[in-house]
Amino acid sequence: MSQPNETFSINDHLSKLKSIKYFVPARTIDEANSILQKVNEIIDNYVKALAPWQKDSGTIQHASDSLWDLARIAAVKAGKPNNWDAAWDYAWKEASYSARDNYGWYGGSYVSGESARDAARDAAKYAARYIAYESAKDKLQPTNPFSFVIDLYSMGLRPTYFRKVNEQEKFIVDFSLKDGNKFLTGCHVHGDKEILFTHKWTEYCTNLVSLKGDASPRTVA
């Protein structure tokens, strides 16, 4: 068993996080659509892994948030070190650098500090959850739900949250898209077979712009 004062090692505990190149590459719409089957399968696995933690009347997002607390408590009780703070710091730094360097996500040549911070915060949050669960995996279910979100980051995508899409809870992933010299943020809803809408990076799926003239209207809350 690990001791409470065990030294945190990036190489031992964060090898999966170290392989991530955040928010790259920018893809054409056709290239993005070609990987949606894989993306949907990863999200399917994420939903299934969260199922044991979901309350009868609770949302899937609430299960994810509650599991973060349960994982930390289980790790502390098991005498494991607080590795999730180091995971947060590492992912925050790497994602911040990438957010500033990869302008395609923002549709322009200027990345505000607020936009970079928001992107880094989400990446750091999931990195911390992934490591907290790994630290207490023997006390929890064998499958780490947050590993699937890390897989999405490893594909250069920006996973966000479960949201109400036309009143149904769905997981949303943002894609960096390129259309000639123009950059877009593609809004992918779990289960869609193609990317149907785009939005500005800072608008979090509001003011959606349809990529197809016949796309049904969509509300995201």
N, C-alpha and C positions, 0 to 999 in steps of 0.2 A: 504494500500500500504506500502511496505517495505520502510524504510528510508535509505538514503545513508550511514549512520553510523551504520546501524544494525550489530550486532555481528554475525560473521559467526559461524555456529554450524555444526560440523561434523554429529552429530546425526540427526539433522533436515534435512540437505541437501544432505548428502552423504550415506544414509543408503544402497542404492543399490550398491555403490562402496565398502562399507565396507564388503559386503558379498563375494567379489571376492577373490578367491585363484588363483593368477596368475600362468599360465603355468603348471598346474597340472590337472588331472593326466596324466602320460604317458600311452598310450593305445596300445594294440596290433593292428595290421592292421585290423583284423576282427572287433574288438571293435570300431575302428575309423570309418570303413565303415558303421557300424550299426547305427551311429548317423548322417550320412550325409544328410538324408532326412530332419531332423530337422534343420541342419545347413543351407541347401539350402533354406528352408522356411524362416528362419530368414533373410537371405540375400535378398530374394525376397521382404520381407517387408521393408528392408532398401532401396532398389532401388525404390520401390513405394513411400516411404515417401520422398525421395529426388526429385522425378519427378516434383513437383510443382516449384522447385527452379532451375531446369535445363534450361539453355538457349537453343534455337533452334540449335545453332551450337556448343554448349559447351559440354564438357564431364561430366559424372556423378561425377567424382572426383573433377572437378572444381566446381560443384554445392555444394559438401560437403565443400570444402575450402571456398567458398563464403558465405555459410550459417553460418560458424563460425564467420565471420566478421559481418554479419547482426544481428546475435543473440546478440553479445556483444553490438552493437550500440543500439539495441532495449532495452536491459536491462539497459543501462546507461540512456537512455531517460526516462525509466519508473522509475528511481530513485532507482533501485535495487543495492545491494552491489556487489562488484567484488568478487563473490564467486568462479569464475573459477580458479583464482590463487591458492586458497587453495585446490581445487580439483586436480589441476596439482601437487602440492607439495605432497599431500597425495598419489595419484596413483604412482607418481615417486618413492617415498620411498618404498611402498609396492611391486611394480613390480621389483625394483632393488634388494631388498632382495630375492625375489622369483627367479629371474634370476640367482643369484649367488648360490642359494641352490638347484635348480633343474637342474642337469647336463644333464638330458636326452634330453633337448632341443638342446644341443650342441654336442652330440656324444662323450663326453669325460669327464674327471674329472676336467678339468680346464676351468673356465669361465673368459674370459678377461674382463677388465673394459670397453672396447669399446663395446663388445657384450652386456653386461648387460645394458650399457647406452642406446644403440639403442632400446632394448626391453622396457626399462622403458620410453623412450621418446614417443614411440607410444602409450603406455597405458595412459600416462599422457595427451597426446594430445586429445585422445577421451574422457577421463574423463572431461577435461576442456570444450570440445564442448558440452558434455551432460549437464553439469551444466549451462553453458551459455544459452543454449536453454531453459532449465527448468526455468531459472530466468525470461525469457521473453515470456514464452509459451502463455500467453493471448494475446500477440501482434503478434504472428506468427500462423502457422498452428497447430491444436491440437495435432498432432502426432510428437513426438520428434524423428527424424531419428536416432540420435546417441544412443538412448536407445537400438537399435538392435545390435549395435557394442558392447555395454556393456554386452548384453546377451551372445555374443560369448566369451568375456573374462570370464564371469561367468561359462562357460563350460570348462574352463582351456585351451582355444585355444589362438592362437595369430593371430588376424585379422591384415591384413596389409593394402593394398590399392586396388583401381581399377587400373588394369594394362592392357596393350595391349597383349592379348593372341592370337597368330595367327591372329593378326590385329583386334581382337574384344575386346572391353572393358569389362573386367570381374573382379569381386572382388576375392581376394585370401586370404585364411586362412591357416596358418601353424599349423600342428598337431605335438605334441610330440608323437613319436612312439617307441615301444620297440619290438625287435625281438630276443628273448632269452636274451643274455647278451649284445646285440648290441642295440644302440639307434640311431634313425633316425629322421630327420625333414621331415614330410610329407607335400607335397605341394598340397593343394586342391583348385581347380578352381570351382567357382560357376557354378552349373549345372551338374558337373560330378557326376556320381552315385557311384564312388569308387575313392580312392586315387591312382593315376597312377604314380606319380613321387616323388622323394625325392631330397633334395639338402642340402648343408651345410648351417648352420644357417646364416652365414655372407654373403652368396652369393645371397640372395634375388631372388631366382627362376632362377638363372643362373646355367649352368653346371648341368642340370637336369639329374637324373638317373632314368631310367624306372623300375618300380616294375613288369611290365609285358613285356615279350619279344615281344609281338605283338602291343604294344602301338604306336600310330602314333607320329611322332616327334612333338615337341611343342616349339614354341619360345615365350618368354615373354620379353616385353620391358617396 
